[in-house]
Structures are given as structure tokens and as C-alpha cells.
């Protein structure tokens, strides 16, 4: 005979624990169980933010917050009015976990350790009698008229209501497709660009702070800091582009060209400035006289790429060389030949089609009493705590919907 729980949550990650704790706290009479396929849960929480756990982002206006979601922007506006960044901060503070805001808006536990968040979840789960079943791999999901039957590698478990919070899990997506859901094929989101180019080959670690980047031949563009790495380019400007361009760049098999403006000035304005410098610093050696607040090592490479030798003075530069330099500064073309995963935090675009989800409740439109939380649906965000905020919001609304 199958064992029975009132509510089963498949997935022992951030969204799964958050949903389970909120449901169990409000309804102590219900039996709530998390099925986690690994020997321990919350692994993504553990490695997030370099082991510090980037819990959320200090953006407190829903209409601004949604702009960080390449997929889900429109759908999340309503949910963010129900459970927002401030609610997340309050939820953790009520449980003894204080968060702090860093300069770039990211929010971390004051302890600077993801273990603080993990300990909070495990303690709250225990306190509210949430059963966590580790090494439980789901083999099949049957939706019956009045309940669900979950076949696992141990036994079959029935439940009245089912929450899927497995993140990017192809096996679970296949089971959901068998139940009639449309699954948007997953592609990587949040990755760095592989670039082999002599201008950047020997200067890893250099950061250009105010860049504008476009993918040539598309409408994709972004701005912000750019980091030159051993294999190419990274940092927010690139990661934003990879997230918003996830589907388009996958179609191109990660072979495309980008145009980089290192100084956020247009070509003509830059050329005018360079002509002024030619007069002002006539006797100075151009390569040693960095302008536009860009790092010295980058300036040197762009100067050399403009057919200007190491010893040339500003006074000796001809019109063509000035134009070359203006081009290198404002519209340098780089060829991208592949991608690298951003840290260990693998994020995908794809999952349950947003049209299959009722965003007032996060319930399936196809199967009653089946709910989704986190990245199992086709929602993803740029880096900075936004993916977790989607998880908290969805999981909280699921808990409210189930309680009704």
C-alpha cells in the first residue's frame, strides 16, 4: 500500500524548503514532505555568491525589479506586489538571520556564510515538522482525479497537493511533459564569452568600468563593468548580455561578434577629445598618457592596435591614427568563439511554459493542485540575487494558495 502525505514538494533546494516551511508553519495539521534526490539538499544555496549566498537584491520597486528577468518580466510583476524584497528581508530577520546590502545592491547574510541560510532552513523545517526524505529519486508522477501518486526509487507516495521545485531538471521536465505541459527547451543563461584576441591576451584582471556592448547583427545590448579574463570577457555587462541573449546566442552556437565601447562616448565625441589631447599633450608619449579613465594596460593595447608605436608622441599622430584609436575605444570588434559557465552557478533559460502557469497562485493551468516554484518554470534572471528572489516569491505564493 502507498504511503500518504497531504503535501509533497519535489526538490530540496531554496524554493522547496521555503514553500514547505511556510505551508507547515501556517497549517501544522498537514503532513508536509520534501523529496530530495541527493544525499543532502540546498546545494545551490551552499555555492551561491561564492559560498556567501546572495539572498536577494536591494531593489524595492516591483516595476524596476522585473527588469532583471529576461524571461518572466511581465509575469512576475503581480507576484512581486504580493511578496517582495522587503518581505524576504523580514522573513529571514524574524528567524534570526540578518542581511546586509553591498555596494552593488547584492544582499548577503551578515555572517558572510551560506551555511547561515542552510541552518535557518533546516532548523525551521525541523521546528514545523517538515519531513525531508533524502536520496528519494522520482521515477513517475501520476495525476489521479483526487490526488497524485509519486513513484520513487524507494516506494510510491500519494499526496493531495504537489509542488514541483526542482530547478533545471530535464528528467522532471520530461515527466511534466507527459502530464501535458509544454516545456521550453533549456539553453544556458549567465555565461562568460570565450575570446581569443591579442588586444586582451596578456591583460587578464583588467576591468573597464563604463562599457557599452552590442552583439553585432542583433538588437542585443548591455552596459556596465567588463572584466578581461584568461579566456575572454566577463562581469555584469557580459553576463547581462548572456542572460538576455540566451536563446539567440544558442542559435548562433556561441559564435558571434560583439562591438565594445570602452568609454561610453560616441565615435565623434571621442575623436574631438583626442584632437584636443593632441594639442594639449603634444610632447607626451601617447602610450604612457592614458585618457578616459580606462586602465593603463588596456589603453596600451588599444593604442598599439591603432597602428601607433610605443614611442610616438601626441604631436606626431596623424588623422588616420587618431580615427583608428577612436574606433578602438568606441567600437572595437571582438569575435566570440564559445562560452564558459559563470562560476558553479549554472542557470538555464527554459522550463515549463509560462502560459501553463497561473501567476496569481503559481498553480498549473492544466492540472489542479499542482504547483511550481523557482526555476522549474521558464523564468531566469541576471546575476545579483534575482534568481533567489523569484524562488522566494513563487514559493511563498504557492504556500498561500495551498492554504486557501
N, C-alpha and C positions, 0 to 999 in steps of 0.2 A: 504493500500500500504506500502511496506517495505521502511524504510529509507535507505539512501545510504551514505557511506564514501568511499574515494579512498583506504585507507589502514586501516585495523583493526589489532590491536595487542591484542591477548587474554593473559591476565596475567599482573597485575600491580606490578610486582616485579622489581628487578635490571635490568634484561635483557630486560624486556618490556619497561621500561622507557628509557633505554639507546638507544634502537632501535628507539623508537618513536621520541625522541629529535633529534637524528642525521638525521632521514628521514625528519622531519618537517623543520629543520634548512636549509637543502640543497634544499628542494622543498616547499617553502611557499605556492605555488599554490595548493598543495594537501591537502585534508582533512584527518587528521590522528586521530584515536580514540583508546584509551586503554579501554578494558573491564576488570574490576576487580571485582571478585565475592564478596569480602569483603567490609566492610564499609570504610576501608582505605587500601591503598597499602603499599608496601615496608616494610612489617613486618619482613621479614628475614634480611633485611638491618639493621633494628632497633636493633635486638638482636645479630647480628653478632659481634664476638670479644668481648663478654661481654658488649655490648652496645656501643663499640667504633668504630665498623665497620672496619674489616680487609680487606681494599680495594683491595690490591694485595700483591705480594711478590717481594722483590728486587732481582730477578733473571732476567738477561738481555740477556741471550743466549737462543734462541729457543730450541736448542737440549738438553739443561740442564733443561729448564722449563718443557718440555713434560714428563720428567721422574717422575713427581709428579702426573701423571694421570694413575691410574691402568686401566681405560677404556678410550680410546681416545688418547693414547700416539702417535700412528702413524698418526692418522687423523689430530691432531692439529698442527703438525709441519709446514705445509704450512700456515694455518691461522695465526700462531704466527709470521711468517715473514711479514704478512700484518699489524697486529695490536698487539703490544707487550706491555710489562710492561711500557716501556718508553712513549709509546703513551697514556697509561692510565693516567700516572702522568701528562703529558702535557695537556690532555683533562680536567682534574679537575683543574689544575693550571690556565688554560685560563678562567675558570669560578669562580676564586677566592677561590678555595679550595686547600690549600697547604697540602701535605702529608709528613710524616716523616718515616724514617726507624728505626725499633727497632733492638736490638742486634741479634735476631734470624732471621732477614730478613723480618719479617712481616711489612706491611706498613699501617699506620693509618692516619686519618686527624689530623693535629696539635692540633685541638680543643679537641681531645680525645672523641669526641661525634659523634655517628652515625647520630644524628639529622642534623649535618652539611651536610652530604651526601643527606639525605632526603630533606632538604630545597633547596639544589642545584638542585635536580631533579624536585621538584615541581615548583620552580621558572623558570627553563629552559622550562619546559612543558608549563607553562602559557605564557612565552615570545614568544614561537614559535607556539602558538595556538593549542597545542595538547589537544584534548578533553579527559578528564578522566571520565569514567562512572562507578561509584561505585555501589555495590550491583547488578551487572549485571552477572548473572549466565548463562553459556552457556549450552543449552539443546541439540542442534543438529548442525552439520556443514554439509552443502550440497555443493559439488563441482560441479558447472554447467560448461557448455562449455566455457563461457566467464567471469564468476565471481563466487563468493561464497555467500551463504546465511547462515547467522548465526542466529539461533533461540535462543532467550534468555528468561529469566523469565519476561521481560517487553514487548519486541516486536522483530520482525525479522529485521535484518540489512544486507544489501548487501554490498559487497566490491569487488574491483578489485584484490587486493592482500591481503594475510592473513599471519600474523606472529603468531606462537604459542610460547609463552614464559612463560608457566605455571609452570615450575619446575616439581617436582614429584607429578603429579596429576592423580590418577587412572581413574577418570571419563573422562578426556581429552584423556588419552591413549586409552580408550575404543572407543571413537569417532574416533580417528586416525586409530585404527584397523579396524573400519567399513569402513574407506576410503581406506583400502588396505595396510596399513603399518604394518610391523612386529614389535611387541612390546616385548622387552626382559623383562621377569618377574622381577619386582623390588625386591631387598633384601637390608637390611640395610648395610650401609658403615659408617665408622667412629664411632666406639663404643668402650667402655671400657670393660675389662674382669672381670667377677664375679669369685672370687676365695676364697674358704674357706680353710685356711691353718694356722696352729698355728705359723708358722715362720713369718707370716706377720700380724696376727690378731691384735696385740697390737701396731703396729708401723705406723699407717696412717700418711701421710705427709712426710714420708721419700722419698728422691729422690736419685736413683743411676744414676750417670751421663753418664757412658760409658758402656752400656749394649749391649749384642747381644742376640736376641731371635729367637727361631725356633719353628714352630708348628710341633710336633712330627708326623712322618709318611707322611710329605709333603715336598715340596721344598720351602715353605713359610718361609722367614726370614726377620728380620729388625734389625736396631741398633739405638742407641741414648738414651736419658734420659728415665728413667722409674720411675713413681710415684706410691707409695703404697697408696691405698685409703681405706676408711672404708669398701668397698665391694670387693676390689680386686686390680687390676692394671690399670694404665692409663698412660698419657703423650705420646710424639711423637713416641717412639718405639712401643708402643701398638697400637696407632691409625693408624700408617702406616701399621702395620700388619693387622688390621681390614679392612682397605681400599683395600689393595692388595689381601687379602684373603676373601673378602666379599662373593663371590659365594661359594667357598669351605667350609667356616665356616658355612654358612647357611645350606649346605647339611648335615653337621655334627650336625645340630640342636644346635649349640653353646656348644657342649660337646666335649672337646678335651684336649690334654696335650701340655704344652709348656715347652721348655728347656731354662732356663735363664742362661746366662753367665754374672755375675755381674761385671766382671773386664776386659773383652775383652782380656784375656790371655788364651792360651790353657791349658789343664789339666797338661801336663808335665812341662811346664814353671812355672805354679803356684806351683806345688809340689816342684820344685827346689828352688823357692823363700822361700817357707815355711820351707824347711830344713835349709836354710841359717838363717832365723829368729830364728829357734830353737837354733842354735849356738850363734847367736848374742844377743838374749834377754833371754838367758837361765833362769834367775832368776825372770823374769817378769811374772805376771799373764796374761795368754793368752787373756782372755775375755776382759781385760781392755786395751790391747795393739793393737788397731785397725791398720790394714795394708791395702794396695792397695787403699788408699783414698776412702774407702767406708764408709757411715755413721755409727757412733758408734752403734746405735740401731739395724741396720741391721746386722752388724758384730756380735753382741752379739747373735742374733737369729740363725745365721748360725753356730756359734761355738757350741751352745747348741744342734743344730740339728745334729752335727757331733759326738755326744756322748762324748763331752768334758765338764767336770763340771766347775762351776763358779770359783773354787779356783785353778784349775790346772795351773802349770807354764809351760812355753815353754819347759823347760828341761824334764818335766815328760810325754810329749806327745809321744805316741808310733806311729809306722809306719802306722797302720790301721787308727788311729785318724787323722793323717796328710792327708792321702788319702781321708778320709771322708770329711775333710774340703776343700780340693782341689776340690772335686766333688760338694760340696755345692756352692762354689764360681764360678765354671766354667760350671757346667751342672746340675743345680738344676731343678728338675721336679716339675711342678705345674699343678694341674687339674683345668681346666676352666669349670664352670658349667652353664654359661649363659652370657648375655651381658647387658650393661646399655647404654642408649643413651648418647652421648657426649654433655653435656650442653643442650641448647634448639635447637642446630643447627642440625636438623635431615637431614642427607644426604643419598640418596639411590644410589645403582648401579642398572641400568635398564633404560628402556625407549625406545624411537624409535631406532630401529636397525641402527647402523652406516652405514650399507650397503644401507640404504634408503636415505642417505643424500649426496648431492654434497658439499664437503667441500671447494670448491672454492667460493661458493655462499651461503652456508647453506640453499639451496633450496631442497625441496623434489624431489627425483628422480622419484617418482610415480605420483605426481600431480603438474603441472606447477603453478607458482605464489603462492605456499605455502612454507613458510619458518619456520625455527626453530632457537631458541636462548636459551642458558642456559641448565639447567639440564633436560629439557623435552626429550632430546636425551640421549643415553646411554654413557654419559661422566660423570665422577666424579673424585675428586682429594683428596689428603691428606689434612690435616688441615694446614692453614697458608696463606690464601688469594688466593689460586689457583682456587677454585670454582668460585669466583667472576671474576678472570681474564678470565676464559673460557666464562663467561657471557658477559663481555665487548667485547671480541674479536668476538664472534659469532654475537652479536647484531650489532656491528659496520660493519662487513662484510655483514650482512643482509641489513643494510641501504645503503651500497654502491651498492649492487646487485640490490636492488629495484630501486635505482636512475638511473640505466642504462636502 
